[in-house]
Amino acid sequence: MIYQIGLKLIKLFSIFMFFGGLSVAGDKISVSVESTNIVYDIRVNGIPLIKSKDVTPRSLQIPAYEYFKEGNNSIEINLMGITKDNENKIGPGYDTNTSIYVSVVRDGAKIGVLGIYYDSESDELKFTEKTYTGQASLKSASGVKLENVDNEFYKSKILLGRSVFGSKLARANVSISNVETLADYWKWENGGLITVSDSEALKKAYTDYYKIVKNNGPEEAIAPFVTSYKLVSMKYYNGSYEDYMKENSILNNFNDIRIESGKKYEIIEPDFNKVNMEIFGGGRLARFYPDPLKWRWEDRKIDSGIIFYKWRNEFIPYTISTDLNF
């Protein structure tokens, strides 16, 4: 497998990619993705996990413990096939190599969740219970059990850059036992339903957060995300939130001027020109995409990755996603 976690995403506002030389305990949970000729957007319990625009064969394993909870968990894939025409130009479509296999991995056991491939004879996408290598996929192990696959593709849309494309959406559910989490991490599930009419309020939330970073400093800017960081440190840093923050220089990510590879990235006011409002998580999470809040150095940028939920008609920063950086 090609493991890319911890390479280009380290220190890019990641809440789950910092491992260093840490040992991995058996109760860690990750999501395995193997794909060819396809772009995809994967959500766990409505939270963005990874969005891949790389159509070459890929094999990734993404640490995802904090995305899961005790009992039922939903996993969905929003996907679009990609092919090359006779002039070697890339465009939407399927071919015999189009496929994606998503699994939940725990304690070395790999439980198949969604296997999808293109069948050229019927000219359709189909589900399969086999793995990428053609073996029968494991249905349960290590407290993880595949409960059901919807076995239906729904019409959807996928955001890629500034463009929106038609896509297919597939869903499955897994049950997991012995998951330790923090109640505040799931507060967003009780938030208000979000509609496109909330667009101006969401813009204000981005602008307000920019002002906090610019005027109040990293200690206040990090406050909305402390629960996320504590949950990660609880599983990957032996519970030491302080060690996690120090070893990964997290506060640096919340300065108005961030230092990355010796370069000074300065935060700029949110730019809402040509952005799309994306609502997900059962209608209770939202963000703008492409990300309107960035740190810039010359022609390079670092996206904020902020995701918001609505509470009492105001948008609250909830967590930071790195799903757009793969």
C-alpha positions as a printed Julia matrix, in Angstrom:
326×3 Matrix{Float64}:
   0.0     0.0     0.0
   0.98    3.57   -0.54
   0.59    5.43    2.73
   0.55    9.19    2.21
  -0.67   10.19    5.64
   1.72   12.54    7.39
   3.5    13.62    4.22
   2.1    16.75    2.58
  -0.64   17.29    5.18
   1.52   17.61    8.28
   0.99   21.0     9.91
  -1.72   22.01    7.4
  -4.45   22.44   10.02
  -4.72   18.7    10.44
  -6.66   17.3    13.37
  -5.78   13.71   12.75
  -2.54   13.37   10.79
   0.13   13.96   13.41
   1.85   10.75   14.4
   5.6    11.3    14.6
   7.18    8.18   16.06
   4.17    7.17   18.12
   3.11    3.57   18.51
  -0.36    2.69   17.27
  -2.6     0.94   19.76
  -4.98   -1.83   18.73
  -8.16    0.2    19.19
  -7.22    2.78   16.58
  -9.63    2.97   13.67
  -8.72    3.94   10.13
 -10.43    3.99    6.74
  -8.79    2.23    3.81
  -9.47    3.43    0.26
  -8.31    1.71   -2.93
  -9.36    3.31   -6.2
  -8.69    3.58   -9.93
 -10.0     6.05  -12.53
 -12.34    7.76  -10.12
 -12.64   10.92   -8.06
 -14.47   10.71   -4.78
 -15.62   12.42   -1.62
 -15.97   10.21    1.48
 -17.9    11.23    4.61
 -18.05    9.39    7.95
 -21.14   10.24   10.01
 -21.59   13.25    7.76
 -18.07   14.6     8.43
 -15.72   15.04    5.42
 -12.86   12.53    5.59
 -11.15   12.69    2.2
 -11.79   14.16   -1.23
  -9.51   12.79   -3.93
  -9.03   14.33   -7.35
  -6.16   11.97   -8.27
  -7.47    9.5   -10.88
  -4.38    7.29  -10.9
  -4.51    4.02   -8.89
  -4.35    4.94   -5.2
  -4.17    3.05   -1.93
  -4.62    5.12    1.22
  -5.19    4.38    4.89
  -6.52    7.38    6.8
  -6.54    7.56   10.64
 -10.17    8.26   11.54
 -10.85    7.23   15.13
 -12.47   10.53   16.09
 -14.96   10.31   13.22
 -16.6     7.21   14.73
 -18.79    6.63   17.76
 -20.33    3.77   19.7
 -23.09    1.97   17.8
 -24.23    2.8    14.29
 -21.99    4.79   11.96
 -22.74    5.91    8.41
 -20.23    5.97    5.56
 -21.0     7.5     2.18
 -19.1     7.91   -1.06
 -19.84   10.6    -3.6
 -18.06    9.5    -6.78
 -17.5    10.31  -10.42
 -15.71    8.15  -12.98
 -12.89    9.66  -15.05
 -11.57    8.42  -18.41
  -9.3     9.55  -21.24
 -10.53    9.99  -24.8
  -8.67    9.22  -28.04
  -6.79   12.51  -27.73
  -5.73   11.6   -24.16
  -7.96   14.27  -22.67
  -9.48   13.57  -19.25
 -13.24   13.79  -18.8
 -16.2    12.27  -16.93
 -17.02    8.67  -17.74
 -16.38    5.04  -16.81
 -14.13    2.31  -18.15
 -13.22   -1.23  -17.15
 -10.73    0.07  -14.57
 -13.2     2.32  -12.73
 -13.5     1.07   -9.15
 -13.32    2.02   -5.48
 -13.1    -0.14   -2.35
 -13.63    1.35    1.11
 -12.91   -0.57    4.32
 -12.76    0.12    8.05
  -9.54   -1.14    9.62
  -9.18   -1.93   13.33
  -6.61   -4.02   15.18
  -5.25   -5.27   11.85
  -8.66   -6.48   10.64
 -10.02   -4.98    7.41
 -13.81   -4.94    7.19
 -15.19   -4.24    3.72
 -17.8    -1.47    3.66
 -18.36   -0.4     0.06
 -16.98   -2.05   -3.06
 -17.99   -0.43   -6.35
 -16.9    -1.14   -9.92
 -18.0    -0.43  -13.48
 -19.48   -3.37  -15.41
 -18.93   -2.76  -19.14
 -21.43   -5.42  -20.26
 -24.36   -3.75  -18.53
 -22.82   -0.27  -18.75
 -23.55    0.25  -15.05
 -21.85    0.83  -11.74
 -22.31   -2.17   -9.49
 -21.71   -3.14   -5.89
 -19.46   -6.06   -4.96
 -18.74   -7.91   -1.73
 -15.2    -8.67   -2.87
 -12.0    -6.81   -2.07
  -9.68   -4.97   -4.45
  -7.75   -8.22   -4.94
 -10.89  -10.24   -5.68
 -11.21  -11.99   -2.31
 -14.42  -12.14   -0.28
 -14.42   -9.12    2.01
 -14.59   -9.5     5.78
 -18.0    -8.59    7.22
 -17.1    -8.29   10.91
 -14.08   -8.37   13.23
 -12.56   -6.5    16.2
 -15.88   -4.98   17.27
 -16.67   -3.67   13.78
 -19.61   -5.09   11.8
 -20.99   -4.17    8.41
 -24.7    -3.73    9.07
 -25.97   -2.92    5.61
 -25.19   -1.45    2.21
 -27.93    0.62    0.61
 -27.34   -1.16   -2.74
 -28.58    1.86   -4.63
 -26.86    4.77   -6.33
 -28.39    8.2    -5.84
 -27.95   11.21   -8.09
 -25.66   13.75   -6.46
 -23.17   16.52   -7.13
 -19.48   16.72   -6.38
 -17.5    19.95   -5.97
 -14.1    20.0    -7.66
 -12.28   23.32   -7.58
 -14.77   25.96   -8.65
 -16.82   23.49  -10.68
 -19.79   21.28   -9.8
 -20.24   17.92  -11.54
 -22.99   15.33  -11.57
 -22.05   12.25   -9.53
 -23.34    9.09   -7.83
 -23.82    8.68   -4.08
 -23.56    5.32   -2.25
 -24.19    4.62    1.45
 -23.46    1.94    4.03
 -23.7     1.51    7.81
 -21.3    -0.16   10.24
 -21.7    -0.77   13.96
 -18.67   -0.35   16.23
 -18.26   -1.24   19.9
 -15.87    0.17   22.5
 -15.4     3.61   21.0
 -14.19    6.28   23.4
 -15.19    9.79   22.4
 -16.05   13.23   23.81
 -19.63   14.51   23.96
 -18.73   18.05   22.84
 -17.34   16.66   19.58
 -20.87   15.64   18.56
 -22.67   18.78   19.73
 -23.17   19.79   16.1
 -25.69   16.96   15.63
 -28.13   18.96   17.77
 -27.5    22.17   15.89
 -29.99   23.95   13.63
 -30.79   22.88   10.09
 -28.87   24.94    7.54
 -30.26   26.22    4.24
 -28.85   28.35    1.41
 -30.63   31.31    2.99
 -27.99   31.14    5.75
 -25.26   32.12    3.3
 -24.77   35.65    4.65
 -24.61   34.41    8.24
 -21.95   31.89    7.22
 -19.94   34.63    5.51
 -20.09   36.63    8.73
 -18.77   33.61   10.67
 -15.72   33.39    8.4
 -15.12   37.13    8.74
 -15.52   37.02   12.52
 -13.03   34.18   12.77
 -10.56   36.07   10.59
 -10.77   39.01   13.01
 -10.13   36.72   15.98
  -6.97   35.34   14.36
  -5.83   38.8    13.3
  -6.61   40.69   16.49
  -6.9    38.27   19.39
  -4.14   35.76   18.75
  -3.81   31.97   18.57
  -4.97   31.16   22.11
  -8.45   32.5    21.38
  -8.46   31.32   17.77
  -7.87   27.72   18.8
 -10.71   27.67   21.36
 -13.42   26.23   19.04
 -11.21   23.27   18.11
  -9.87   22.22   21.5
 -12.31   19.31   21.76
 -11.15   17.95   18.4
  -7.5    18.2    19.39
  -8.14   16.62   22.78
  -9.9    13.69   21.15
  -6.96   13.1    18.81
  -4.41   13.4    21.62
  -6.46   11.0    23.74
  -5.87    8.25   21.18
  -2.54    9.11   19.63
  -0.63   10.93   22.36
  -1.43    8.82   25.43
  -3.96   11.43   26.49
  -1.48   14.29   26.69
  -3.07   17.28   25.02
  -0.09   19.42   26.01
   2.41   17.06   24.33
   0.29   16.97   21.19
   0.11   20.76   20.99
   3.8    21.23   21.67
   5.2    18.53   19.41
   3.17   19.7    16.44
   3.42   23.46   17.01
  -0.36   23.71   16.73
  -0.54   27.3    17.97
   1.58   28.36   15.01
  -1.32   27.31   12.76
  -3.53   29.95   14.37
  -1.21   32.95   14.15
  -1.99   35.74   11.71
   1.44   34.98   10.22
   2.26   31.27    9.99
   5.72   29.89    9.41
   5.87   26.94    7.03
   9.26   25.7     5.71
  10.76   29.06    6.57
   8.13   30.96    4.59
   5.81   33.48    6.21
   2.17   32.92    5.25
  -0.02   35.89    6.15
  -3.75   35.53    6.74
  -5.91   37.52    4.32
  -9.53   38.63    4.58
 -12.02   36.0     3.41
 -12.73   36.18   -0.32
 -16.26   35.05   -1.16
 -15.88   35.57   -4.89
 -16.99   32.47   -6.84
 -17.43   30.21   -3.8
 -20.05   27.5    -3.37
 -21.95   26.95   -0.14
 -21.7    23.28    0.79
 -24.23   21.85    3.28
 -23.68   18.34    4.64
 -23.85   16.26    7.81
 -27.59   15.77    7.44
 -28.0    19.51    6.87
 -26.22   20.54   10.09
 -22.7    21.3     8.85
 -21.58   23.85    6.26
 -18.62   25.56    4.66
 -17.73   27.51    1.54
 -15.69   25.81   -1.13
 -13.15   26.74   -2.42
 -12.07   27.87    1.03
 -12.5    31.67    1.32
 -10.15   32.01    4.33
  -6.48   31.45    3.55
  -2.93   32.2     4.55
  -0.8    33.33    1.58
   2.86   33.59    0.7
   3.44   34.81   -2.87
   1.41   32.41   -5.05
   1.14   29.69   -2.41
  -1.71   29.26    0.04
  -2.87   27.3     3.07
  -6.63   26.82    3.4
  -8.27   27.21    6.8
 -10.38   24.05    6.4
 -12.98   25.3     8.89
 -16.35   23.57    9.12
 -19.26   25.29   10.9
 -22.53   24.27   12.54
 -25.48   26.51   13.41
 -26.4    27.19   17.02
 -29.12   29.68   17.96
 -28.95   31.2    14.46
 -25.2    31.78   14.63
 -22.5    29.74   12.92
 -19.95   28.18   15.25
 -16.55   26.84   14.09
 -16.7    23.11   14.78
 -13.62   21.39   13.4
 -10.96   21.63   10.73
 -10.97   19.25    7.81
  -8.06   18.3     5.57
 -10.22   16.45    3.06
  -9.51   19.01    0.34
  -5.73   18.58    0.44
  -5.36   15.08   -1.0
